[in-house]
Amino acid sequence: MSIEEEPLHSEQRITLSDFFRQSAPRLRKEYPTYLPIVTTVGDPNVVHVDLALLTAALRGDELWADSAVDRTPDTFMPERYARAIQAVRKGEPMHHPWLSFRYGRIRVTDGRHRLYALLDEGYTHVEVATDPWHGDIIRTIADPAIQFTMPLPAEFHHE
């Protein structure tokens, strides 16, 4: 019996992993401290977002500039970025970036430069705030390890 005619034994089976090198699991790096949210609009939700999923969701948004190539005077303010990167490097408490859903896509309402700084410093996860009526859409880019949206306590709201 030749090699071609021998049946494969279980230890000889070929799998996809024989052809594709496994990448190392991505280490989680989440920004640790946030300032309380003060708002006059309802009860905002806080969602733990995977920055890779957020970046993918924002691709094609004319204001999103996560790479140096996209950072133009229309999309990027160096002075805001400088403040954000300095605060991130010091680990200072920051305001939650605020996301919304408009015109059929997820958008950054507030905090683009904070998000750029977090991405550039290697963070993989961030807490974001959103209005309750946007929560279901924003949860589509949530960290699957944390499956909840947290309404903030009443003392964080400004009337």
N, C-alpha and C positions, 0 to 999 in steps of 0.2 A: 504494500500500500504506500503510495507516494504522499508527500506532505500535503498536496492539494486535496487528496482524497480523505485525509484524516479528519474526523469530526472534531470540532472545537470543544474543549472541555471548559467548564465554568471559569477556571483560572486563566484561560486563554482568550476569553471574550474581550473584544475591543469596545471601548466606550468613548464617548466624546472627549472625556478628559485625557485620553491618550493623544489627542490631536491639538487640544487647546490648553495652554498653560494657565493654571489657576492663578488669579490675581489675589494678592493678600487682602484680607478683609480691611475695609476702611476703618481707621480708628476714629472713634467718636470724639469730637471736640465741640462742646457747647458753651456758649457765652454764659457766665454764671450770675451776673447781677443786673437787675433792671430797676428803674425808678417806678414808683406807683403811677398808674394811668389816671389822669384827671380829664374828664370829659363831661359834656352836657348832653351827649347823645346816647340814650339807652344804657344797656349793660354790655360793654364790649367783651368780646371773647378773647382769650389768649390761647394760641395754638402753637405747639412745638413743631417747627417746620424743618424739613431736610433741605439744606441749602442747594444740594445738587438738583432736587426736584423743583425748587423755586427757580433756579437759574434756567432750567429747561422750560418751565412754564412762561418765563418772561422773554424767551428768545423771540425776536421779531418785534418787540415793543420798542418804539422809536426813542423812548427815554431811558431804556436799560442799557448800561455800558459796563458790563462786568469784566471786559478785557480792555487792555490798553489801546487796542485798535479802535474800539468803539468810543473811547473817551474824547469827545470833542467839546468845544465851547457850548454846544447845545445840550449836551447830556452830562457834563461833568464840571463841577466847581472845585478847583484845587484847594481853595481855602476851607471849604466844608470837609473835604476828604482829609486834609491835614489835621483838622480838629478831631475827626472821627477816628483816624488811625492812631493818634496820640492817646485818646481815651481808651481805645481797645487794648493797646499795648500796656497801658497802666492798669487795666482791669477795672476801670471806673464804672459805676452804675450808669446805664444808658436808658434812654427812652425806648420803648418797644417800637420797632419798625411797624408801620400800619399798612395793611394790605386791604384791597377791595376788589370787587369784580365789576368791571364796567366794559361796555362795548364788546361783550363776548369773551373777555379774557381777564386773568388775574393781573392786577396792577399794584405798583407801590405808590400809596397815597402820601406816605411820609417815611423818610429814613433810607433813601437810596444810598447815600454816601456811607451811612453806618453799615449797610449790607455789603457795599464794596470793600470796606475796611475789614469786616469779618471774613469775607471770602479771601482777601489778600493775606490775611494772617492765618489762614488754614482752618478756620472754624467750619464745622460740618452741619451744625444744628443751631437754631436760634428760636427764641420765643417771639411771635409776632402778635399784634393786636388786630382785631377786625370787628366791624359791626356785626351784631348777631345775625342779621339777614344775609350776610356774606359767609357765615361760618361754614355751611355745608360745602361750598365751593373751595374755600381755603383749606379745609380738612383733606382735600384730595392730594395736597402736597405735604401732608402732615407726616411726621415721623411715625412709621408703623409700630414702633415699640411703645408709643404713648398714644393710646386711643381715646382721648377725651378732649373736650373743650371746656375751659374753666371760666365761668362768669366771675368777674371780680367782685370782691366784697363791697358793700354799699359805701364804706368809708373812703373808698378810692374815687368816688364820683363827686363832681362839683356841680352844684345846682345853680 
